[in-house]
Amino acid sequence: MGARRVLVTGCSSGIGLAVAVRLANDERRRFQVVATMRDLGKRGPLEEAAGDSLNKTLEIKELDACCEDSIKECVNSLSNRRVDVLVSNAGVGMIGPLECQSIATMKELFDTNFFGLVRLVKEVLPDMKRQQSGHIVVMSSVMGIQGLLFNDVYSASKFAVEGFCESLAVQALKFNIKTTLVEPGPVVTEFEKKVYEDAEKMDLSEADEETARIFWEIYLPYSKKVFLSLGQTPEEVAEQTHKVITAKEPPLRHQTNQLYMPMTALKHADPTGRLPLDTFYKMIFKHEGMFNATLGLLRMLRKK
Ligand SMILES: NC(=O)c1ccc[n+]([C@@H]2O[C@H](COP(=O)([O-])OP(=O)(O)OC[C@H]3O[C@@H](n4cnc5c(N)ncnc54)[C@H](OP(=O)(O)O)[C@@H]3O)[C@@H](O)[C@H]2O)c1
């Protein structure tokens, strides 16, 4: 069997870049990677990371997930339009009190995180159905399983992604097309930097004093501690994405961070939703000591 063609979106930095490079360097050269980004002016870091694989097992193309024409042009430029594996990774973040976020900004986020995926799938699915093979891999998040304070809209976009894929997966399977939601916890990338920078510039005047205080004095420091204690590297997520793509029977869901799993497990442990709600509430508002001790313990486990 020849190399499988993998199209990855959002490869200018972070997880997308790492996934493209990992697949291009597959020990058994099983992949031909089309690494895409919306602004080719940002190709430098990918070219550098790709090294010898550049223009051999990895080529770089333009693709804006928010533009149907751009997606079509990219797929049309591939021989036979063949895409064996789609890695829909492009995404943006947003944190903060709802009162301070405009509907226009929320729509922009959904346009990338949710409709970006939908546009891509609409473009490649008919060909995959004709081929009777394919794998749709989507960079979701643990926030697609369990919502988190001040991540209301971002989390909603990932829930949308999860619902879309879960629904589509059954029909896709009939055409021998696999679907996988990769669900990272915190990953240290530009993403985290961008959301904190935006948060620091955020105009909190629309929020009441207590909400603004919770965001500044509790959420932001807690969130930074979580990234410091549990954050994975993009390369770790790429390694696990490689495993999922090369698996004989890829799972529908794959969480990349074992240390985060106790949090997501709470959701499945209690269908009424009370257990995760109470736990998060207590951890954030009542027991700072417990929160810090838990993170300390997880940090230790991680080192081991
Ligand atoms: N970092 C985390 O903690 C974390 C955790 C769970 C899931 N994720 C998910 O992982 C994915 C990758 O995030 P990351 O952490 O690697 O962040 P990142 O370093 O900021 O990378 C995001 C990528 O998406 C691209 N992008 C944004 N809008 C696009 C569009 N319209 N068309 C094409 N590309 C676009 C960005 O391109 P530009 O450079 O042009 O902006 C960038 O290449 C996202 O879907 C994110 O939701 C991240």
The ligand as an SDF file (V2000), in Angstrom:
LIG
                    3D

 48 52  0  0  0  0  0  0  0  0999 V2000
   -3.4070   24.6000   23.7160 N   0  0  0  0  0  0  0  0  0  0  0  0
   -4.3210   23.9600   24.4310 C   0  0  0  0  0  0  0  0  0  0  0  0
   -4.3210   24.0020   25.6550 O   0  0  0  0  0  0  0  0  0  0  0  0
   -5.3690   23.1230   23.7400 C   0  0  0  0  0  0  0  0  0  0  0  0
   -6.0580   22.1790   24.5020 C   0  0  0  0  0  0  0  0  0  0  0  0
   -7.0440   21.3980   23.8970 C   0  0  0  0  0  0  0  0  0  0  0  0
   -7.3270   21.5620   22.5600 C   0  0  0  0  0  0  0  0  0  0  0  0
   -6.6510   22.4930   21.8430 N   0  0  0  0  0  0  0  0  0  0  0  0
   -7.0200   22.6290   20.4230 C   0  0  0  0  0  0  0  0  0  0  0  0
   -5.8970   22.3160   19.6310 O   0  0  0  0  0  0  0  0  0  0  0  0
   -5.9780   23.0080   18.3800 C   0  0  0  0  0  0  0  0  0  0  0  0
   -4.6500   23.6800   18.0850 C   0  0  0  0  0  0  0  0  0  0  0  0
   -4.3690   24.6300   19.0800 O   0  0  0  0  0  0  0  0  0  0  0  0
   -2.8840   24.9860   19.5590 P   0  0  0  0  0  0  0  0  0  0  0  0
   -2.8510   24.8200   21.0310 O   0  0  0  0  0  0  0  0  0  0  0  0
   -1.8740   24.3070   18.7380 O   0  0  0  0  0  0  0  0  0  0  0  0
   -2.8830   26.5740   19.3000 O   0  0  0  0  0  0  0  0  0  0  0  0
   -2.0450   27.5070   18.3110 P   0  0  0  0  0  0  0  0  0  0  0  0
   -0.5890   27.2890   18.5090 O   0  0  0  0  0  0  0  0  0  0  0  0
   -2.5960   28.8790   18.5410 O   0  0  0  0  0  0  0  0  0  0  0  0
   -2.4560   26.9810   16.8820 O   0  0  0  0  0  0  0  0  0  0  0  0
   -3.7080   27.2350   16.3070 C   0  0  0  0  0  0  0  0  0  0  0  0
   -3.5620   27.1240   14.8090 C   0  0  0  0  0  0  0  0  0  0  0  0
   -4.8410   27.3060   14.2080 O   0  0  0  0  0  0  0  0  0  0  0  0
   -4.6650   28.2300   13.1450 C   0  0  0  0  0  0  0  0  0  0  0  0
   -5.8880   28.8780   12.7350 N   0  0  0  0  0  0  0  0  0  0  0  0
   -6.7040   29.7080   13.4180 C   0  0  0  0  0  0  0  0  0  0  0  0
   -7.7210   30.0940   12.6420 N   0  0  0  0  0  0  0  0  0  0  0  0
   -7.5570   29.4940   11.4230 C   0  0  0  0  0  0  0  0  0  0  0  0
   -8.2640   29.4890   10.2030 C   0  0  0  0  0  0  0  0  0  0  0  0
   -9.3650   30.2110   10.0360 N   0  0  0  0  0  0  0  0  0  0  0  0
   -7.8000   28.7280    9.1830 N   0  0  0  0  0  0  0  0  0  0  0  0
   -6.6670   28.0050    9.3210 C   0  0  0  0  0  0  0  0  0  0  0  0
   -5.9350   27.9870   10.4320 N   0  0  0  0  0  0  0  0  0  0  0  0
   -6.3750   28.7360   11.4770 C   0  0  0  0  0  0  0  0  0  0  0  0
   -3.6200   29.2010   13.6520 C   0  0  0  0  0  0  0  0  0  0  0  0
   -3.1120   29.9650   12.5610 O   0  0  0  0  0  0  0  0  0  0  0  0
   -2.5610   31.4730   12.7150 P   0  0  0  0  0  0  0  0  0  0  0  0
   -1.1460   31.3300   13.1650 O   0  0  0  0  0  0  0  0  0  0  0  0
   -2.6870   32.0340   11.3520 O   0  0  0  0  0  0  0  0  0  0  0  0
   -3.4300   32.1440   13.7370 O   0  0  0  0  0  0  0  0  0  0  0  0
   -2.6340   28.2060   14.2340 C   0  0  0  0  0  0  0  0  0  0  0  0
   -1.8590   27.6300   13.2310 O   0  0  0  0  0  0  0  0  0  0  0  0
   -7.1650   23.9690   18.5150 C   0  0  0  0  0  0  0  0  0  0  0  0
   -8.2890   23.4140   17.8620 O   0  0  0  0  0  0  0  0  0  0  0  0
   -7.4130   24.0320   20.0200 C   0  0  0  0  0  0  0  0  0  0  0  0
   -8.7790   24.3060   20.3070 O   0  0  0  0  0  0  0  0  0  0  0  0
   -5.6680   23.2710   22.3950 C   0  0  0  0  0  0  0  0  0  0  0  0
  1  2  1  0
  2  3  2  0
  2  4  1  0
  4  5  1  0
  4 48  2  0
  5  6  2  0
  6  7  1  0
  7  8  2  0
  8  9  1  0
  8 48  1  0
  9 10  1  0
  9 46  1  0
 10 11  1  0
 11 12  1  0
 11 44  1  0
 12 13  1  0
 13 14  1  0
 14 15  2  0
 14 16  1  0
 14 17  1  0
 17 18  1  0
 18 19  2  0
 18 20  1  0
 18 21  1  0
 21 22  1  0
 22 23  1  0
 23 24  1  0
 23 42  1  0
 24 25  1  0
 25 26  1  0
 25 36  1  0
 26 27  1  0
 26 35  1  0
 27 28  2  0
 28 29  1  0
 29 30  1  0
 29 35  2  0
 30 31  1  0
 30 32  2  0
 32 33  1  0
 33 34  2  0
 34 35  1  0
 36 37  1  0
 36 42  1  0
 37 38  1  0
 38 39  2  0
 38 40  1  0
 38 41  1  0
 42 43  1  0
 44 45  1  0
 44 46  1  0
 46 47  1  0
M  CHG  2   8   1  16  -1
M  END
$$$$
